[in-house]
Structures are given as structure tokens and as C-alpha cells.
Amino acid sequence: MRRLGILLALIGVAVVAAMVALRPSSTAPEPSPTAARPDATVRRVLEIRDERAPSEAPPTPVECELAEIVAPLSGLTIEEVDPDTLEPLRTHRLRHDRTWVTFTPVHAIGLGIARGPGLLPATVGWADGACLDLVDLRDPPKVPLVVEVHNGERYPDVTLRVGVGEGARILHNVPPGSSEVTIQVPEHHDLDIQATARFGGQVFEAPRVEAPADAGRTAVELPDHDPPMGWQLRMGKHGAVRIHDLMLDSPLRAAGLRPGDRVLEIDGQPVADGLDAVPDSFREGVVERDGAEIDFTLD
């Protein structure tokens, strides 16, 4: 089964690489003709190996140039396979520079599959300490995915974390007040989606949702956090009570209050005894901002 998986991966690389090659690119170097044909790379490796006499010397490190800069470089690997049987031999984690990667292979003349988080795989052949072609790792084509973020419109800070493939992550900030967002995700991938909201120094997470990239639409649900009056207070210097955070649907935000305001009075009573002196509900009050006192009344 492992050999069948490698063979299917090589076939998949050939199909996707051919599709990518049809798309114009003004930034990435053009790979050599064999870079888009894994079968040709296999033949070249076998031809070079058959022309050489067997050597007992240990393999030297192989240096390969990337066709384009990819990220994150730290996740790049090459799975070395036997050119005759396609059986996996070893997975090498690549040492890297911006456009070059190095590894020490099992065989001095060899074949492997380069992979990176969220990137299309590429067939790689090497000999004499260098790859035969540019390592053509590319971003896969993108498709739009609409993510409904239930309760997201209430929080001032919401982030989507989308897991793609082998450890890759897409971070997307949800605009304040939005209940859905459209993101671009790599097609033909299963996605792991989670929403995180921050309010008043607390973190609220939605349960993870799995969805295929071509689903078109999916949804996550944040906790329905409902603090009294939709605010979070904190003690400042000298016992001052200040607004730490406000939910977007808080009536206090609608009344013009802002995080950082100092609370002076609530319903005519001075706030001088700490947070416990602030009731859970009230109609009016006074805050201080930039040295000026501001009266407010809730609708």
C-alpha cells in the first residue's frame, strides 16, 4: 500500500504540475521540461545510475535550488524513494536558505518527493551532490470559502485559524462586527477551521470544524459570552476603576464609552470602593477621559 501511495503521488505531481505549467507566471523561474514530468525524472536518475560504477563512498550532501521562495521553509521535507521499486527509504528534513535547500541522502544518485506545508509536491532527482532540476514547490490553486462565524459580530477581536495539509496554517482576522468572512483556501484539501475571540484578557474558542476546501460555505460557533452590561472592568492605579473592554453590542459602547475610560459615578453614586461597587445594571453614569468628565445615559 505504501508503494501504491508513492506511485499515486508521483502521478498526481505530474497531473498538477502540468496544470500549473499552463498558467502564466511572471515571478517564478520556468522549470526545465523534465521538472513537470516525474516519469522523465525517474528515467534520468536510472540512466545516470546505470552509467556509473558502484561506489562505496558515503553520499555527500545534496544542494537544490528552489524554483521560487516558499513559506514556511522550516516545514520542507524530501521523502527519498527507491528508483526501481518506489519504496520509501527515508524522509529528510531540509536545511534551508532563502532559495536553496540541502540534505544528506541515502543514495548519491537518487529520487524523492519534495513536500511543504500547504504546497503541491514535486518530484526531485539528484546526482553529484545537486538536484537535476529546480525544486518546483508551488502554492496550489485557491478557491473561495465562506465561513459563518456565529456570535462573531459581538466580539471586538476575532481570528480564524485554518489548518491546511501537513501543519500549514492560514490566519485571517475577521473584520469587527462581521458574522461571516470569505477566505481563499487551497483547493483539494481537507481543512481544519477554528475561530478564536478575545475579550477583556480572556480567550474564547469555537469547536474545531472540518470541511473540504470546495465546500463553498461552512460555519463555526463562538461561545455566547454575555457579561453584564457588555463590559469588562479593571483596577487601575490608585484604585481607579477603568473600562478594560467592551463587547461590540454593549449598550455602553452605543452610549459613547470607550476602553480606557475611568468610571467615576454609577446612577449618582461615586465608584470608589473597587469593582465590587459597580452594579450589574444601571441607567446612567459619569466617566473621565483625557481629564474631562463625560455624562452618559443608556437608552
C-alpha positions in Angstrom: 0.0 0.0 0.0 2.9 2.4 0.8 4.4 1.8 -2.7 1.0 2.4 -4.3 0.7 5.7 -2.3 4.1 6.8 -3.6 3.1 5.9 -7.2 -0.1 7.8 -6.9 1.7 10.8 -5.5 4.1 10.8 -8.5 1.2 10.6 -10.9 -0.6 13.4 -9.0 2.5 15.6 -9.2 2.6 15.0 -13.0 -1.1 16.0 -13.4 -1.0 19.0 -11.2 2.4 20.2 -12.4 1.1 20.1 -16.0 -2.0 22.2 -15.0 0.2 24.7 -13.2 2.5 24.9 -16.2 -0.4 26.1 -18.3 -0.9 29.1 -16.1 1.3 32.1 -16.9 3.6 33.3 -14.2 5.7 36.5 -14.2 7.5 35.8 -11.0 8.6 32.2 -10.8 11.5 30.9 -12.9 10.5 28.5 -15.6 11.4 24.9 -14.6 13.1 22.7 -17.1 10.8 20.4 -19.2 11.6 17.4 -17.0 10.6 19.2 -13.8 6.9 18.8 -14.8 7.3 15.2 -15.8 8.1 12.8 -12.9 8.4 9.8 -15.3 11.2 11.7 -17.1 13.0 12.4 -13.8 12.8 8.7 -12.9 14.3 7.8 -16.2 17.1 10.3 -15.9 18.0 9.1 -12.4 18.1 5.4 -13.6 20.2 6.3 -16.7 22.7 8.2 -14.6 22.9 5.4 -12.0 23.4 2.7 -14.7 26.2 4.7 -16.4 28.2 4.9 -13.1 30.2 2.2 -11.5 29.0 1.4 -7.9 30.8 3.4 -5.3 31.4 2.5 -1.6 31.9 6.2 -0.7 29.2 7.6 1.6 26.8 10.0 -0.1 27.7 13.7 0.1 25.1 16.4 1.0 22.8 17.4 -1.9 22.1 21.1 -2.7 18.9 22.0 -4.5 17.7 25.4 -5.7 14.0 26.3 -5.2 12.1 27.5 -8.3 10.5 30.2 -6.0 10.7 31.2 -2.4 8.2 29.4 -0.3 7.0 29.7 3.3 7.3 28.2 5.8 10.8 26.9 4.9 11.0 25.1 8.2 8.4 22.5 7.1 10.1 21.3 3.9 10.9 17.6 3.5 12.1 15.2 0.8 10.9 11.6 1.0 13.6 9.6 -0.7 12.3 6.5 -2.6 14.0 3.6 -4.3 14.0 4.5 -8.1 13.3 0.9 -9.0 10.5 -0.1 -6.6 9.4 3.4 -5.4 9.5 2.0 -1.9 10.2 4.8 0.7 13.7 4.8 2.1 13.9 7.9 4.4 12.3 11.3 4.9 14.8 14.1 5.1 14.1 17.4 6.8 15.7 20.0 4.7 18.3 22.5 5.9 17.5 25.7 4.0 18.4 29.2 2.9 16.0 31.5 1.1 16.3 29.8 -2.2 18.5 26.7 -1.5 17.9 23.5 0.5 20.3 20.8 1.5 20.1 17.2 2.8 22.2 14.1 3.0 20.6 11.3 1.0 20.7 7.5 1.4 22.0 7.1 -2.2 24.3 9.6 -4.0 22.1 9.2 -7.1 18.5 9.2 -6.1 14.9 10.1 -6.4 12.4 11.6 -3.9 9.3 13.7 -3.4 9.6 17.2 -2.0 6.8 18.4 0.2 6.0 21.6 2.1 3.1 22.6 4.3 0.2 23.6 2.1 2.3 23.2 -1.1 2.0 21.0 -4.1 4.5 18.1 -4.0 7.4 18.0 -6.5 9.4 15.0 -7.9 13.2 15.5 -7.3 16.1 13.7 -8.7 19.8 14.2 -7.8 23.3 13.2 -8.6 26.8 14.5 -7.9 25.6 16.5 -4.9 23.0 18.5 -6.7 19.4 18.2 -7.9 18.8 17.6 -11.6 16.2 20.4 -11.8 14.8 23.3 -9.7 12.6 22.1 -6.9 9.3 23.3 -8.1 7.2 23.6 -5.0 4.2 25.8 -5.6 1.1 27.1 -3.9 -1.9 25.2 -5.1 -4.8 27.0 -6.8 -7.1 28.8 -4.4 -10.9 28.6 -4.1 -13.1 30.9 -2.0 -14.7 29.6 1.2 -17.3 31.5 3.1 -17.0 30.9 6.9 -20.0 31.9 9.0 -18.8 33.0 12.5 -21.8 32.7 14.8 -21.6 35.3 17.6 -18.5 36.7 15.9 -20.3 40.0 15.4 -20.3 40.6 19.2 -16.6 40.3 19.9 -14.1 43.1 19.2 -11.3 40.7 18.1 -11.9 37.5 16.2 -9.3 35.4 14.3 -9.8 32.3 12.1 -7.1 29.6 12.1 -7.4 27.3 9.1 -5.2 24.2 9.1 -4.2 23.0 5.6 -2.3 19.8 4.8 0.7 18.9 6.8 0.9 21.5 9.5 0.3 24.6 7.4 -1.9 27.4 8.9 -3.7 30.3 7.5 -4.5 33.1 9.9 -7.3 35.5 9.0 -8.6 38.4 11.1 -12.4 38.7 10.9 -13.5 42.4 10.5 -15.1 43.7 13.7 -18.9 43.3 13.6 -18.8 40.7 10.9 -20.8 37.4 11.1 -19.1 35.8 8.1 -15.9 36.2 6.1 -14.7 34.9 2.7 -11.2 33.4 2.7 -9.1 31.9 -0.1 -8.0 28.3 0.6 -6.0 25.7 -1.4 -8.4 23.5 -3.4 -8.5 19.8 -3.0 -7.5 20.0 0.7 -9.4 19.0 3.9 -9.5 22.0 6.2 -9.4 22.3 10.0 -11.1 25.5 11.0 -11.3 27.2 14.4 -12.3 30.7 15.4 -10.8 32.4 18.4 -12.2 35.6 20.1 -10.5 37.8 22.7 -12.3 40.0 25.2 -11.1 41.5 28.4 -8.0 39.5 28.5 -9.9 36.2 28.1 -9.8 33.9 25.1 -12.9 32.1 23.7 -12.6 29.4 21.2 -15.1 27.8 18.9 -15.1 24.0 18.5 -13.0 22.9 15.5 -14.8 22.2 12.3 -13.6 20.1 9.4 -14.6 20.9 5.9 -13.3 20.3 2.3 -12.0 23.3 0.6 -14.6 23.0 -2.2 -17.5 23.0 0.3 -18.2 26.7 -0.6 -19.6 27.5 2.8 -19.1 26.3 6.4 -19.8 27.7 9.9 -18.1 27.9 13.3 -19.8 29.0 16.6 -18.1 31.1 19.2 -19.4 30.9 22.9 -22.2 33.3 23.5 -20.3 35.3 26.2 -22.7 37.8 27.8 -21.0 39.9 30.6 -23.3 42.2 32.5 -23.7 45.5 30.5 -21.3 44.0 27.9 -18.2 45.5 29.6 -15.1 44.3 31.4 -13.6 46.5 34.2 -10.1 46.5 35.7 -8.5 48.3 38.6 -6.0 50.9 37.6 -3.6 53.0 39.6 -4.7 54.4 42.9 -7.9 52.3 42.9 -9.3 53.8 39.7 -11.9 51.7 38.0 -11.4 51.7 34.3 -13.1 50.1 31.3 -10.9 47.3 30.1 -13.0 46.1 27.1 -16.5 46.5 25.6 -18.5 44.0 23.5 -19.5 45.4 20.2 -23.2 45.1 21.0 -22.7 46.7 24.5 -25.2 49.5 25.2 -22.3 51.3 26.8 -20.4 51.3 23.5 -23.5 52.7 21.9 -23.6 55.4 24.6 -20.1 56.5 23.6 -17.9 54.9 26.2 -14.5 53.5 25.2 -11.9 51.1 26.7 -9.7 53.1 29.0 -12.4 55.4 30.3 -12.3 55.8 34.1 -15.7 55.2 35.8 -16.5 57.9 38.3 -20.2 57.5 39.1 -22.9 55.0 38.5 -26.6 56.1 39.0 -25.4 59.1 41.0 -23.2 57.0 43.4 -19.4 57.5 43.4 -17.4 54.4 42.4 -14.6 54.5 45.0 -14.7 51.0 46.5 -13.3 48.9 43.7 -15.0 46.7 41.2 -17.5 45.3 43.7 -19.1 48.7 44.0 -20.2 48.6 40.3 -23.8 47.1 39.9 -24.7 44.6 37.2 -27.2 47.0 35.7 -27.7 50.8 35.7 -29.1 53.7 33.7 -26.6 56.5 33.8 -23.1 57.4 35.0 -20.1 59.6 34.6 -16.7 58.6 33.2 -13.4 60.5 32.8 -11.5 60.6 29.6 -8.3 62.7 29.0 -9.1 64.8 32.1 -12.6 65.6 31.1 -15.8 64.3 32.8 -18.4 62.8 30.4 -22.0 62.1 31.4 -23.8 59.2 29.8 -27.3 57.8 29.8 -28.4 54.4 28.4 -31.4 54.2 26.1 
